[in-house]
Amino acid sequence: MRLSFLFTEIVDGLRRNLTMTIAMILTTAVSLMMLGGGMLSVRMADKTENFFIGRLEVRFYLDDAVSETDPDCAAEPCKSLLADLKATSGVESVQFLNRADALEEAKELFADQPEMVQYIADSPLPASLRVKMTDAEQYQHIYDSFATRQGVRIVANDKEFVDRLVSLFDGLRNAAFGLALVMALAAMLLVLNMVQIAAYTRRTEVGIMRLVGATRWYTQLPFLLEAVVAAFAGSVLAVLGLVIARPLVIDRALGPLFDSNVFPRITGDDIAVVALTIAPIGIVFAGVTAYLTLRFYVRE
């Protein structure tokens, strides 16, 4: 009997305030989608960093004298530079590439751009020493120790590129979280107004129920559950939005970068983890807001 009463009250309440209920559902959905987008950005940044961290290299490009006269790194200063790098703590491996090797690598990399290959062939690339580290944080130590050594022309570090990629995702995350915060404020105001209006329109029947012995909690529970039901519907829409956005938006926008291994792909597991996080947040947020509204603003 009590469950039947609660169910009837919830349905009637949502129907009476239909436009506000729809507004709350949509606002909750958009807010949670923004939050989910921010969380996906965080996961993307972490996956990108982990994806590249094992592939980071420090590249010591050698000057023209070494590149032209020492194709095997068998003479000074290349020979001692190679030996010292291999003996340095934190260095996993060192690979020497002469100009011919660099050209072959460029041909593979730009196989579909013959103009670029021809340009590289006409402007020979320098020889280089490619250092793979056990810890990317060792870069500064290696740079300080070898950047000014004889034969070294310039030093390039992949970590700077990875840091820029991660900062890009951090910016997207901050923007998404900022929009989610604004939408959460709007959702909170809608919950507050919906609960107050629902309580006001049913103040007479609530008063009668109190007179016949119903507790305050029992008379206010339907209002709280209305907010929770609306938030649940909004959470479902948000999760569906993220599921749909993956093939239609994320894969279309970043698909070529995923295919070329520039970024790790967003997977169904990522969507599932985010969905299982944002849905409870939306429901609990609505429930707490409704409870506080009933506790401090509704006195029936």
C-alpha positions in Angstrom: 0.0 0.0 0.0 2.8 2.4 1.0 4.8 1.5 -2.1 1.8 2.0 -4.3 1.2 5.4 -2.7 4.8 6.4 -3.3 4.8 5.3 -6.9 1.5 7.2 -7.6 2.8 10.3 -5.9 6.0 10.3 -7.8 4.3 9.8 -11.2 1.7 12.5 -10.4 4.4 14.9 -9.3 6.5 14.4 -12.4 3.5 14.8 -14.6 2.2 18.0 -12.8 5.6 19.7 -13.3 6.3 18.1 -16.7 8.2 21.1 -18.3 10.4 21.6 -15.2 11.0 17.8 -15.0 12.1 17.7 -18.7 14.3 20.8 -18.1 15.9 19.1 -15.1 16.5 15.8 -17.0 18.1 17.6 -19.9 20.2 19.9 -17.7 21.4 16.9 -15.7 22.2 15.0 -18.9 24.3 17.9 -20.3 26.0 18.5 -17.0 27.0 14.9 -16.6 28.1 14.7 -20.3 30.4 17.6 -19.7 31.7 15.9 -16.6 32.1 12.7 -18.5 34.0 14.6 -21.3 36.4 16.0 -18.7 37.0 12.6 -17.2 37.6 11.1 -20.7 40.1 13.9 -21.3 41.9 12.9 -18.0 41.9 9.2 -19.1 43.2 10.3 -22.6 46.0 12.3 -21.1 47.1 9.5 -18.8 46.9 6.9 -21.6 48.8 9.2 -23.9 51.5 9.8 -21.4 51.8 6.0 -20.6 51.6 5.2 -24.3 54.6 7.4 -25.1 56.6 7.1 -21.9 58.1 3.7 -23.0 59.0 5.0 -26.4 60.7 8.3 -25.4 64.0 9.0 -27.0 66.6 11.7 -26.7 68.2 12.4 -30.1 71.6 13.8 -30.3 72.0 15.2 -33.9 75.7 15.4 -34.8 77.4 18.2 -36.7 78.2 18.1 -40.4 81.8 17.1 -39.8 80.9 13.9 -38.0 77.9 13.2 -40.4 80.0 13.4 -43.5 83.3 11.7 -42.4 82.2 9.0 -39.9 79.4 6.8 -41.2 80.1 4.1 -38.6 80.7 6.2 -35.5 84.1 4.6 -35.3 86.2 7.8 -35.0 86.4 10.6 -32.5 84.4 12.4 -31.2 81.5 10.1 -32.1 83.1 7.0 -30.7 83.7 8.4 -27.2 80.3 10.1 -27.2 78.6 6.7 -28.0 80.6 4.9 -25.3 79.9 7.5 -22.7 76.2 7.5 -23.4 76.0 3.7 -23.1 77.8 3.9 -19.8 75.5 6.6 -18.3 73.1 5.6 -15.6 69.5 5.6 -16.7 70.3 4.9 -20.4 68.7 1.7 -21.7 70.1 1.7 -25.2 71.9 3.9 -27.8 71.4 3.6 -31.5 73.6 5.3 -34.1 72.0 6.4 -37.4 74.2 7.7 -40.2 72.9 9.9 -43.0 72.0 6.9 -45.2 70.0 5.3 -42.3 68.2 8.6 -41.7 67.3 8.9 -45.4 65.9 5.3 -45.4 63.9 6.1 -42.3 62.5 9.3 -43.9 61.5 7.3 -47.0 59.4 4.9 -44.9 57.9 7.7 -42.9 57.0 9.8 -45.9 56.3 7.0 -48.3 53.1 8.8 -49.5 54.9 12.2 -49.9 57.5 11.8 -52.7 58.1 15.6 -52.7 59.2 15.5 -49.0 61.4 12.4 -49.7 63.1 14.3 -52.6 63.6 17.4 -50.4 65.2 15.3 -47.7 67.4 13.5 -50.3 68.6 16.9 -51.6 69.2 18.2 -48.1 70.9 15.3 -46.2 69.8 14.8 -42.6 72.5 14.7 -40.0 73.7 11.6 -38.3 72.3 11.0 -34.9 72.6 9.1 -31.6 69.2 7.9 -30.3 69.1 7.3 -26.6 66.3 5.3 -25.0 66.0 5.9 -21.2 64.7 3.7 -18.4 63.2 6.8 -16.9 62.0 9.9 -18.9 62.9 12.1 -15.9 66.6 11.4 -16.6 66.4 13.6 -19.7 67.7 16.8 -18.0 70.7 15.0 -16.5 71.6 13.5 -19.9 71.1 16.8 -21.7 73.3 18.7 -19.2 76.0 16.1 -19.5 76.2 15.7 -23.3 74.5 18.7 -25.0 77.8 20.7 -25.1 80.1 17.8 -26.1 82.2 18.0 -29.2 80.3 16.8 -32.3 76.8 17.4 -30.9 74.9 20.0 -33.0 71.4 19.9 -31.3 69.5 17.8 -28.9 65.8 16.9 -29.3 63.6 15.3 -26.7 60.2 13.5 -27.2 59.1 14.3 -23.7 58.5 18.0 -24.6 56.1 16.8 -27.4 54.3 14.4 -24.9 54.1 17.2 -22.3 52.4 19.5 -25.0 49.9 16.7 -25.8 49.1 16.2 -22.1 48.7 19.9 -21.6 46.2 20.0 -24.5 44.1 17.3 -22.8 44.4 19.2 -19.5 43.0 22.3 -21.2 40.1 20.3 -22.6 39.5 18.7 -19.2 39.5 22.1 -17.5 37.0 23.5 -20.1 34.7 20.5 -19.7 34.8 20.6 -15.9 34.1 24.3 -16.0 31.0 23.8 -18.2 30.0 20.9 -16.0 30.2 23.1 -12.9 27.9 25.8 -14.5 25.4 23.2 -15.6 25.5 21.5 -12.1 24.6 24.9 -10.6 21.7 25.2 -13.1 20.6 21.6 -12.2 20.7 22.4 -8.5 18.5 25.4 -9.0 16.0 23.3 -11.0 15.9 20.6 -8.3 15.3 23.3 -5.7 12.5 24.9 -7.6 10.9 21.6 -8.6 10.8 20.4 -5.0 9.5 23.7 -3.7 6.8 23.9 -6.4 5.8 20.2 -5.9 5.5 20.7 -2.2 3.5 23.9 -2.6 1.0 22.4 -5.1 0.4 19.4 -2.7 0.5 21.3 0.5 -3.2 20.5 1.3 -2.9 16.8 1.0 0.4 16.8 2.8 -1.3 18.7 5.6 -4.1 16.2 5.9 -1.6 13.3 6.0 0.3 15.0 8.8 -3.0 15.4 10.7 -3.8 11.7 10.5 -0.3 10.7 11.8 2.0 10.5 8.8 5.6 11.4 9.6 7.3 14.4 8.0 9.8 12.0 6.3 7.0 9.9 4.8 5.2 12.9 3.4 8.4 14.4 1.9 9.9 11.2 0.5 7.9 11.4 -2.8 9.4 14.9 -3.5 12.9 13.6 -2.9 12.3 10.5 -5.1 10.9 12.7 -7.9 14.2 14.5 -8.0 16.1 11.2 -7.9 14.0 9.7 -10.7 14.5 12.8 -12.9 18.3 12.7 -12.2 18.3 9.0 -13.0 16.7 9.7 -16.4 19.3 12.5 -17.0 22.1 10.1 -16.1 20.8 7.5 -18.5 20.7 10.2 -21.3 24.3 11.3 -20.4 25.6 7.7 -20.6 23.8 7.2 -23.9 25.3 10.5 -25.2 28.8 9.3 -24.3 28.3 6.0 -26.0 27.0 7.6 -29.1 29.6 10.3 -29.1 32.4 7.8 -29.2 31.8 6.5 -32.8 30.1 9.7 -34.2 32.4 12.4 -32.7 35.5 11.1 -31.0 36.4 8.4 -33.6 35.6 10.7 -36.6 37.6 13.6 -35.2 40.6 11.6 -34.0 40.3 8.4 -36.0 43.4 9.1 -38.2 45.5 9.9 -35.2 44.3 6.7 -33.5 45.1 4.7 -36.6 48.6 6.2 -36.9 49.3 5.6 -33.2 49.6 9.3 -32.4 47.0 8.9 -29.6 45.8 5.7 -27.9 42.2 4.9 -28.8 39.3 5.6 -26.5 37.8 2.2 -25.7 34.5 0.9 -24.5 36.1 0.2 -21.2 36.9 3.9 -20.8 33.3 4.8 -21.6 32.1 2.2 -19.1 34.3 3.5 -16.3 33.3 7.1 -16.8 29.6 6.1 -17.1 29.7 4.1 -13.8 31.2 7.2 -12.2 29.0 10.0 -13.5 25.6 8.2 -13.1 25.9 7.8 -9.3 27.2 11.4 -9.0 24.1 12.8 -10.8 21.7 10.7 -8.7 23.4 11.4 -5.4 23.7 15.1 -6.3 20.0 15.4 -7.0 19.0 13.4 -3.9 21.2 15.6 -1.6 19.9 18.8 -3.1 16.3 17.7 -2.8 16.9 16.6 0.8 18.5 19.9 1.8 15.7 21.8 0.1 13.0 19.8 2.0 15.0 20.2 5.2 15.6 23.9 5.2 12.9 25.4 2.8 9.9 23.2 3.0 8.2 23.1 6.4 5.1 20.9 5.8 
